[in-house]
Amino acid sequence: MIQISSNFDGGNISCLSCKDPFDIRLSIKPDGKADFFQWFYFRLTGGLDKDCRMTITNAADASYTAGWEGYRVVASYDRESWFRVETEYKDGQLVFRHRPAVNAVYYAYFAPYSMERHADLVADAAQSPRAALTMLGKTLDKQDMDLLTIGTPASDKKAFWCIARQHPGETMAEWWMEGFLARLLDEDDAVVVRLLDKIVFYVVPNMNPDGSRRGHLRTNASGANLNREWESPTLEKSPEVYLVREKMQETGVDFSLDVHGDEALPHNFIAGTQGIPGWTAERDMLLTDFKRTWQDINPDFQTTHGYPVAPKGKANMSMCASHVGEAFGCLSMTLEMPFKDTADRPDPIYGWSPERARKFGASLPDVIWRMRERFGL
């Protein structure tokens, strides 16, 4: 007998019918107190050696329907290795087929990153002598807002901030963080040792613990899209942003990277802040050189495809990158990664994957090192 369940950390699905393995009907639940939905994550049991055909019936009403074009669902038997399965978006429905090799299999929009794995990530990092774990405060669901400070703060050091997963369904952002942190905490890494002579890294691996645990795509427990809260966050609606912004004001910000995922575009790219009032020609050159340097260091990054550039003075100042760039006069950017495979270097089995996201995150210190003179290091 086929059974569908999602009552676990990050789970999201409603089962409409599963009597016939070849006609399993499913529906994605919207974020609590908001209309966003696209993230799904569930377990199918009883599928061993059965041709299972699953249909997400409300795919046409999802937040980003362009995200379904050319997309393939990820599946896993052990929740460690995630592979892609045959998927088709047709007539407003997302249909995917799979013949499980074991009795229980997990399916998701992208490889999940649970709050338990997050707890392991920060606990492991806190064991390093170069890292300090701080709880900035509590979320609305009373979860910890974790900040990792890498390096020893000093008045002559730069403050480099990296945050991820404002949108909880963009789990590739925390996989990226896993690789980035592993690199920063490698005591045998000569590049990082030299960077830490000049920089303190302030890292928030997960900006939205509540949405992550609840299985949301885009919002926190109050239904707030955190990446639209940076002008005037409150402890009642968006404590996550409020707490991080307060800490930024304490430390200052000389560099900021906000790590995300994009549903529609099959590329890794940077969105800059050219639309802020304080944008300058000097910052434009720094952004261009930063992107070109990352492309040279890691071919998974590219500079051809991305979002349209807003004219100066037309930026959405409620967004993190724009607010931070204007408030601190620094290079502030949004990094986007795909839910789909990358068109630039496709992988027919895994697509864009946790392992590739980790390696991508691990390459950032090399970009900073290459540009150390430009950053005044």
MARTOR-331355 format. One record per residue (C-alpha): y, x, z; chain; residue number from 1. Coordinates in Angstrom, 1 decimal, padded with zeros to 4 digits. Each point is the difference from the previous one (the first is absolute). Layout:
N
Y X Z A NUM
...
END
This chain:
377
000.0 000.0 000.0 A 1
003.5 001.3 -001.0 A 2
002.5 000.2 002.8 A 3
003.7 001.0 -000.2 A 4
001.9 001.3 003.0 A 5
003.4 001.6 000.7 A 6
000.5 -000.4 003.7 A 7
000.7 003.7 000.6 A 8
002.8 002.5 000.0 A 9
002.0 -000.5 -003.2 A 10
-002.3 -002.7 -001.4 A 11
001.3 -002.8 -002.2 A 12
-001.8 -002.6 -002.0 A 13
-001.0 -003.7 000.0 A 14
-003.4 -000.9 -001.3 A 15
000.1 -003.3 -001.9 A 16
-003.6 000.1 -001.2 A 17
-002.9 002.6 000.1 A 18
-003.2 -002.0 -000.5 A 19
-000.5 001.4 -003.5 A 20
000.3 003.9 -000.1 A 21
001.2 -000.3 -003.6 A 22
002.8 -002.5 000.9 A 23
001.6 001.3 003.2 A 24
003.5 -001.6 000.4 A 25
002.6 001.7 002.1 A 26
003.7 -000.4 000.9 A 27
002.4 002.6 001.4 A 28
001.9 -001.0 003.2 A 29
003.8 000.5 000.0 A 30
001.8 002.1 002.5 A 31
000.6 -001.8 003.2 A 32
003.5 -001.6 000.0 A 33
000.6 001.2 -003.6 A 34
-001.2 -000.9 -003.5 A 35
-001.0 003.5 -001.1 A 36
-003.7 000.5 -000.9 A 37
-002.1 002.4 -002.0 A 38
-001.9 002.1 002.5 A 39
-003.6 -001.0 000.6 A 40
-002.8 001.7 001.9 A 41
-003.4 -001.6 000.9 A 42
-003.7 000.6 000.4 A 43
-002.8 -001.7 -002.0 A 44
-003.4 -000.1 001.6 A 45
-003.3 -001.2 -001.6 A 46
000.8 001.5 -003.4 A 47
-002.7 002.6 -000.4 A 48
-001.1 000.2 -003.6 A 49
001.8 -003.2 -000.9 A 50
002.4 -000.3 -002.9 A 51
003.1 -001.1 002.0 A 52
003.0 -001.4 -001.8 A 53
003.1 -000.6 002.1 A 54
003.1 -001.9 -001.0 A 55
003.4 000.2 001.8 A 56
001.2 -003.4 -001.0 A 57
003.7 000.3 001.1 A 58
000.6 003.4 -001.7 A 59
002.6 -001.6 -002.3 A 60
002.2 -000.8 003.0 A 61
-000.2 003.5 001.5 A 62
003.2 001.9 000.6 A 63
-000.3 002.4 -002.9 A 64
-002.2 -001.5 -002.7 A 65
000.7 003.0 -002.3 A 66
-002.0 002.0 002.6 A 67
-003.2 -001.7 -001.2 A 68
000.3 001.2 -003.6 A 69
-002.3 003.0 -000.5 A 70
-000.9 -000.1 003.7 A 71
-003.6 000.5 001.4 A 72
-001.1 -001.0 003.5 A 73
-001.3 002.7 002.4 A 74
-003.4 -000.3 001.8 A 75
-001.8 002.0 002.7 A 76
-003.3 -000.1 001.8 A 77
001.1 002.3 002.9 A 78
003.9 -000.5 000.0 A 79
000.4 003.7 -000.7 A 80
-000.7 000.3 -003.7 A 81
001.8 -002.7 -002.2 A 82
-000.9 -000.5 -003.6 A 83
001.3 -002.3 -002.7 A 84
-001.9 -003.1 -001.3 A 85
000.2 -002.0 -003.2 A 86
003.1 -002.2 000.2 A 87
001.9 -002.4 -002.3 A 88
003.1 -002.0 000.4 A 89
-000.3 -003.1 -002.2 A 90
001.5 -003.5 000.1 A 91
001.8 000.7 003.2 A 92
-003.1 001.1 001.9 A 93
-001.3 003.4 001.1 A 94
-003.7 000.3 -000.8 A 95
-002.1 002.9 001.1 A 96
-003.7 000.7 -000.3 A 97
-002.3 002.3 001.9 A 98
-003.8 000.3 000.7 A 99
-000.1 001.5 003.6 A 100
-002.5 002.7 000.6 A 101
-000.1 -000.9 003.8 A 102
000.2 -003.2 001.9 A 103
003.6 000.3 001.2 A 104
002.9 001.1 -002.1 A 105
003.8 000.1 000.6 A 106
002.6 -000.9 -002.7 A 107
003.8 000.6 000.2 A 108
003.2 000.2 -002.0 A 109
000.1 003.7 000.8 A 110
-002.0 002.2 002.4 A 111
001.0 -001.4 003.5 A 112
001.6 002.2 002.7 A 113
-000.8 -001.7 003.3 A 114
002.0 000.2 003.2 A 115
-003.0 001.7 001.6 A 116
000.2 002.8 -002.6 A 117
003.7 000.2 000.6 A 118
-000.8 000.5 003.7 A 119
-002.4 002.8 -000.9 A 120
002.6 001.5 -002.3 A 121
002.7 000.3 002.7 A 122
-002.4 001.0 002.7 A 123
-001.3 002.8 -002.1 A 124
003.5 001.1 -000.9 A 125
001.0 000.0 003.6 A 126
-002.6 002.6 000.8 A 127
002.0 002.5 -002.0 A 128
002.3 002.3 001.9 A 129
002.7 -000.5 -002.7 A 130
000.0 -003.8 000.3 A 131
001.4 -002.4 002.5 A 132
-000.9 -003.7 000.1 A 133
002.7 -002.4 001.2 A 134
-000.2 -003.7 000.3 A 135
003.4 -001.3 -001.1 A 136
-000.7 -003.5 001.4 A 137
-002.1 -003.1 -000.7 A 138
-000.4 -002.3 -002.9 A 139
000.1 -003.8 000.3 A 140
-003.8 000.0 000.4 A 141
000.4 002.7 002.7 A 142
-001.4 002.8 -002.0 A 143
001.3 003.5 000.2 A 144
002.6 001.4 -002.4 A 145
-001.2 003.5 -000.4 A 146
002.2 003.0 -000.9 A 147
-001.4 003.5 -000.6 A 148
002.4 002.9 000.3 A 149
-001.3 003.1 -001.7 A 150
001.7 003.2 001.1 A 151
002.4 000.9 002.8 A 152
003.4 -001.7 -000.2 A 153
003.0 002.3 000.1 A 154
003.7 -000.3 -000.9 A 155
-000.4 002.3 -003.0 A 156
-002.9 -001.8 -001.6 A 157
000.0 -002.7 -002.7 A 158
-001.4 -003.5 000.8 A 159
-002.4 -001.1 -002.7 A 160
-001.3 -003.6 000.3 A 161
-003.0 -001.5 -001.7 A 162
-001.0 -003.6 000.7 A 163
-002.7 -002.2 -001.6 A 164
-001.4 -003.5 -000.3 A 165
003.0 -002.1 000.6 A 166
-002.0 -002.4 -002.1 A 167
-003.4 -000.1 001.8 A 168
-002.1 -000.9 -003.1 A 169
001.1 003.3 -001.6 A 170
-002.8 001.9 001.7 A 171
000.1 002.9 -002.4 A 172
003.2 001.0 001.8 A 173
-001.9 000.8 003.2 A 174
-002.7 001.8 -001.9 A 175
002.8 002.1 -001.4 A 176
001.2 000.6 003.6 A 177
-003.5 001.2 001.0 A 178
000.2 002.8 -002.5 A 179
003.6 000.8 000.7 A 180
-000.7 000.3 003.8 A 181
-003.1 002.1 -000.5 A 182
002.1 002.5 -002.0 A 183
002.8 000.1 002.6 A 184
-002.5 000.6 002.8 A 185
-002.0 002.7 -001.7 A 186
000.8 003.1 002.1 A 187
-001.3 002.3 -002.7 A 188
002.4 -001.4 -002.6 A 189
002.6 002.7 -000.7 A 190
002.3 -002.4 -001.9 A 191
000.1 -002.5 002.9 A 192
000.5 002.8 002.6 A 193
003.1 001.2 -001.8 A 194
001.3 -003.6 -000.5 A 195
-000.3 -000.7 003.7 A 196
002.3 002.9 000.7 A 197
002.8 -002.0 -001.6 A 198
-001.2 -003.7 000.1 A 199
-001.1 -002.6 002.4 A 200
-002.1 -002.7 -001.6 A 201
000.3 -003.5 001.4 A 202
-002.9 -002.1 -001.2 A 203
-000.7 -003.7 000.4 A 204
-003.5 -000.5 -001.6 A 205
000.1 -003.8 000.3 A 206
003.3 -001.9 000.2 A 207
-001.7 -003.4 000.2 A 208
-003.0 -000.1 002.4 A 209
000.2 -003.8 000.5 A 210
-000.2 -000.8 -003.7 A 211
-002.7 002.6 -000.5 A 212
-002.3 -001.6 002.7 A 213
000.8 -003.5 -001.2 A 214
-000.9 000.7 -003.6 A 215
003.5 -000.6 -001.4 A 216
001.2 001.3 -003.3 A 217
003.7 000.5 000.7 A 218
001.3 -001.2 003.4 A 219
-000.2 000.5 003.7 A 220
-001.0 -002.6 002.7 A 221
003.3 -001.9 -000.3 A 222
-000.3 -000.2 -003.8 A 223
002.7 002.7 -000.6 A 224
-000.2 002.3 -003.0 A 225
000.8 003.2 001.9 A 226
001.4 001.7 -003.1 A 227
002.8 -002.6 -000.1 A 228
001.0 000.4 003.7 A 229
001.7 003.4 000.1 A 230
003.6 -001.2 000.1 A 231
-000.3 -002.1 003.1 A 232
-003.5 000.1 001.6 A 233
-000.6 -001.8 003.3 A 234
-002.6 000.3 002.8 A 235
-000.8 -003.7 -000.5 A 236
-000.7 000.1 -003.7 A 237
-000.6 003.6 -001.1 A 238
-000.5 002.3 003.0 A 239
-001.8 002.5 -002.1 A 240
003.1 000.8 -002.1 A 241
002.3 -000.3 003.0 A 242
-002.0 002.6 002.0 A 243
-000.3 002.5 -002.9 A 244
003.6 -000.3 -001.0 A 245
001.1 000.6 003.6 A 246
-002.1 003.2 000.1 A 247
001.5 001.1 -003.4 A 248
003.5 -000.3 001.4 A 249
-001.1 002.2 002.9 A 250
-001.6 002.7 -002.2 A 251
002.1 -000.2 -003.1 A 252
-001.7 -000.1 -003.4 A 253
000.2 002.8 -002.6 A 254
-002.8 -001.3 -002.2 A 255
-001.8 -003.3 -000.1 A 256
-003.0 -001.2 -001.9 A 257
-001.3 -003.6 000.3 A 258
-003.5 -000.3 -001.3 A 259
-001.2 -003.2 -001.7 A 260
-002.3 -001.5 -002.6 A 261
000.8 -002.0 -003.2 A 262
-002.1 -002.8 -001.2 A 263
000.9 000.1 -003.7 A 264
000.7 003.5 -001.1 A 265
-003.0 002.4 -000.5 A 266
002.0 003.1 000.9 A 267
001.2 002.1 002.9 A 268
003.8 000.2 -000.1 A 269
003.2 000.4 002.1 A 270
002.7 -002.7 000.3 A 271
003.3 001.7 000.8 A 272
003.2 -001.4 001.6 A 273
002.4 000.4 -002.9 A 274
001.5 -003.4 000.7 A 275
001.4 000.8 003.5 A 276
003.8 000.4 000.3 A 277
-000.3 003.6 001.2 A 278
-002.1 001.3 -002.9 A 279
001.2 003.3 -001.5 A 280
-000.7 002.2 -003.0 A 281
-001.3 002.6 002.4 A 282
-002.5 -002.4 001.5 A 283
-001.0 -001.1 -003.5 A 284
-000.9 003.5 -000.9 A 285
-001.9 000.5 003.2 A 286
-002.0 -003.2 -000.7 A 287
-000.8 001.1 -003.6 A 288
-001.1 003.4 001.1 A 289
-002.1 -001.4 002.8 A 290
-001.9 -002.3 -002.4 A 291
-000.5 002.7 -002.6 A 292
-001.3 002.4 002.7 A 293
-002.5 -002.5 001.3 A 294
-001.2 -000.7 -003.6 A 295
-000.5 003.7 -000.5 A 296
-001.9 000.4 003.2 A 297
-002.1 -003.1 -000.2 A 298
-000.9 -001.6 -003.4 A 299
-000.7 -003.3 001.8 A 300
003.8 -000.4 000.2 A 301
002.1 -000.9 -003.0 A 302
003.6 -000.6 -000.9 A 303
-000.2 -002.2 -003.1 A 304
-000.8 -003.4 001.5 A 305
001.6 -001.7 003.0 A 306
002.6 -002.6 001.0 A 307
003.3 -000.6 -001.8 A 308
002.9 002.0 001.6 A 309
002.7 -002.1 001.7 A 310
003.6 000.8 -000.9 A 311
002.0 001.8 002.7 A 312
001.1 -002.5 002.6 A 313
-002.6 -002.6 -000.9 A 314
-002.9 001.2 002.3 A 315
-001.7 -002.4 002.4 A 316
001.2 001.5 003.2 A 317
-002.5 -001.9 002.1 A 318
-002.7 002.3 -001.4 A 319
-001.1 003.1 001.9 A 320
000.7 002.6 -002.6 A 321
003.5 -001.3 -000.8 A 322
001.0 -000.5 003.6 A 323
-001.2 003.4 001.1 A 324
001.5 001.8 -003.0 A 325
003.4 -001.6 000.6 A 326
000.0 000.3 003.8 A 327
-001.0 003.6 000.1 A 328
001.2 001.4 -003.3 A 329
-003.5 001.4 -000.8 A 330
-002.6 -000.1 -002.7 A 331
-001.8 -003.2 000.7 A 332
-002.8 -001.4 -002.2 A 333
-002.7 -002.5 -000.4 A 334
-003.4 001.2 -001.2 A 335
-002.2 -002.5 -001.8 A 336
-003.7 000.3 -000.7 A 337
-002.3 -002.4 -002.0 A 338
-002.5 -002.6 001.2 A 339
-001.5 000.4 -003.5 A 340
-001.3 003.1 -001.5 A 341
002.6 002.5 -001.3 A 342
000.6 -000.2 -003.7 A 343
000.9 003.7 000.0 A 344
-003.4 001.3 001.4 A 345
-002.4 -002.9 000.1 A 346
-003.3 000.0 002.0 A 347
-002.4 -002.6 -001.2 A 348
-002.1 000.0 003.2 A 349
002.6 000.2 002.8 A 350
003.4 -000.6 -001.6 A 351
002.9 001.0 002.2 A 352
-001.8 000.7 003.2 A 353
000.4 001.0 003.6 A 354
-001.1 003.6 -000.8 A 355
002.6 000.3 -002.7 A 356
002.7 -001.5 002.2 A 357
-000.9 002.5 002.7 A 358
000.2 003.0 -002.3 A 359
003.3 -001.4 -001.4 A 360
001.4 -000.1 003.6 A 361
-001.2 003.5 000.6 A 362
002.1 001.3 -002.9 A 363
003.4 -001.0 001.4 A 364
000.4 003.1 002.1 A 365
-000.3 002.2 -003.1 A 366
002.8 -002.0 -001.7 A 367
002.3 000.5 003.0 A 368
-000.9 003.7 000.2 A 369
000.7 000.5 -003.7 A 370
003.4 -001.7 000.5 A 371
000.8 001.7 003.3 A 372
003.2 001.5 -001.1 A 373
001.2 -003.3 -001.4 A 374
-000.6 -001.6 003.4 A 375
001.8 002.8 001.7 A 376
-003.0 001.4 001.8 A 377
END
